Amino acid sequence: HKLYESFHISVLLKGGHRINDANDLLYTNGHGIWLHGERINNPNTHGTGCTLSSAIASNLARGFSLEDSVRRSKQYLTDALKTQLDLGHGSGPLDHTLRKNTIKIIIYIEGEYTI
């Protein structure tokens, strides 16, 4: 509340490190909106904050409202965590290609193209 009053900005308080849920609080226009989220048990969470903020910015650029942008981005993050991508050692990255079924990826290997 004080950040909003002092700077007239919207604030997203993240709850992703909670044990039972991933509920967040979006404070904007003088009131709070609880955004309920599913807690995904996945140790590979490297880059979740950057992914979320980039997704929110992308949705805002596409013309969605702030609340809808945050909701859509939270769902994207949840879906990325659900894929359980496991690369390397320690806390690995998210699966940013989870929607690859909507994008054809063509790879050129030894004179042949594969999709």
C-alpha positions as a Python dict, from the first residue, in 0.01 Angstrom:
ca = {
    (1, 'H'): (0, 0, 0),
    (2, 'K'): (280, 243, 92),
    (3, 'L'): (464, 187, -237),
    (4, 'Y'): (147, 263, -430),
    (5, 'E'): (74, 572, -222),
    (6, 'S'): (431, 701, -244),
    (7, 'F'): (508, 630, -608),
    (8, 'H'): (168, 559, -771),
    (9, 'I'): (289, 228, -911),
    (10, 'S'): (141, -120, -927),
    (11, 'V'): (312, -386, -717),
    (12, 'L'): (313, -764, -761),
    (13, 'L'): (395, -949, -438),
    (14, 'K'): (508, -1299, -530),
    (15, 'G'): (420, -1607, -329),
    (16, 'G'): (600, -1871, -537),
    (17, 'H'): (817, -1988, -247),
    (18, 'R'): (521, -2079, -31),
    (19, 'I'): (477, -2448, 56),
    (20, 'N'): (113, -2514, -37),
    (21, 'D'): (35, -2267, -315),
    (22, 'A'): (176, -1999, -543),
    (23, 'N'): (-70, -1720, -468),
    (24, 'D'): (38, -1366, -554),
    (25, 'L'): (-104, -1027, -463),
    (26, 'L'): (-132, -761, -733),
    (27, 'Y'): (-181, -416, -581),
    (28, 'T'): (-298, -163, -838),
    (29, 'N'): (-533, 134, -854),
    (30, 'G'): (-561, 143, -476),
    (31, 'H'): (-676, -214, -418),
    (32, 'G'): (-534, -566, -399),
    (33, 'I'): (-623, -859, -623),
    (34, 'W'): (-537, -1210, -511),
    (35, 'L'): (-411, -1425, -798),
    (36, 'H'): (-432, -1790, -702),
    (37, 'G'): (-169, -2025, -837),
    (38, 'E'): (-75, -2389, -824),
    (39, 'R'): (247, -2485, -646),
    (40, 'I'): (457, -2707, -875),
    (41, 'N'): (721, -2926, -710),
    (42, 'N'): (1014, -2870, -944),
    (43, 'P'): (1370, -2791, -833),
    (44, 'N'): (1451, -2636, -1172),
    (45, 'T'): (1336, -2282, -1113),
    (46, 'H'): (1636, -2086, -1243),
    (47, 'G'): (1504, -1779, -1425),
    (48, 'T'): (1143, -1787, -1305),
    (49, 'G'): (1144, -1420, -1206),
    (50, 'C'): (1293, -1305, -1536),
    (51, 'T'): (1054, -1530, -1728),
    (52, 'L'): (754, -1394, -1540),
    (53, 'S'): (848, -1029, -1584),
    (54, 'S'): (923, -1079, -1955),
    (55, 'A'): (593, -1260, -2006),
    (56, 'I'): (403, -981, -1829),
    (57, 'A'): (575, -717, -2044),
    (58, 'S'): (499, -919, -2359),
    (59, 'N'): (132, -952, -2269),
    (60, 'L'): (108, -581, -2192),
    (61, 'A'): (266, -507, -2532),
    (62, 'R'): (0, -729, -2693),
    (63, 'G'): (-267, -505, -2540),
    (64, 'F'): (-385, -711, -2242),
    (65, 'S'): (-471, -533, -1918),
    (66, 'L'): (-224, -552, -1629),
    (67, 'E'): (-437, -805, -1440),
    (68, 'D'): (-488, -1024, -1749),
    (69, 'S'): (-118, -997, -1836),
    (70, 'V'): (-17, -1118, -1491),
    (71, 'R'): (-275, -1401, -1496),
    (72, 'R'): (-164, -1520, -1841),
    (73, 'S'): (202, -1499, -1741),
    (74, 'K'): (146, -1694, -1418),
    (75, 'Q'): (-21, -1969, -1623),
    (76, 'Y'): (268, -1974, -1871),
    (77, 'L'): (513, -2008, -1582),
    (78, 'T'): (305, -2286, -1424),
    (79, 'D'): (293, -2474, -1755),
    (80, 'A'): (670, -2432, -1801),
    (81, 'L'): (735, -2572, -1452),
    (82, 'K'): (497, -2867, -1513),
    (83, 'T'): (711, -2994, -1802),
    (84, 'Q'): (978, -3088, -1543),
    (85, 'L'): (1269, -3004, -1774),
    (86, 'D'): (1592, -3124, -1610),
    (87, 'L'): (1914, -2990, -1762),
    (88, 'G'): (2259, -2981, -1606),
    (89, 'H'): (2333, -2979, -1237),
    (90, 'G'): (2167, -2777, -962),
    (91, 'S'): (1870, -2553, -1022),
    (92, 'G'): (1821, -2572, -1397),
    (93, 'P'): (1619, -2354, -1636),
    (94, 'L'): (1252, -2361, -1727),
    (95, 'D'): (1120, -2518, -2045),
    (96, 'H'): (1058, -2210, -2257),
    (97, 'T'): (970, -2431, -2554),
    (98, 'L'): (660, -2579, -2391),
    (99, 'R'): (440, -2435, -2665),
    (100, 'K'): (661, -2573, -2940),
    (101, 'N'): (363, -2754, -3091),
    (102, 'T'): (250, -2416, -3223),
    (103, 'I'): (590, -2336, -3376),
    (104, 'K'): (770, -2555, -3627),
    (105, 'I'): (1141, -2579, -3557),
    (106, 'I'): (1352, -2684, -3854),
    (107, 'I'): (1700, -2821, -3787),
    (108, 'Y'): (1963, -2875, -4057),
    (109, 'I'): (2189, -3170, -3977),
    (110, 'E'): (2436, -3327, -4221),
    (111, 'G'): (2258, -3213, -4536),
    (112, 'E'): (1904, -3296, -4421),
    (113, 'Y'): (1627, -3092, -4268),
    (114, 'T'): (1430, -3233, -3975),
    (115, 'I'): (1124, -3088, -3810),
}
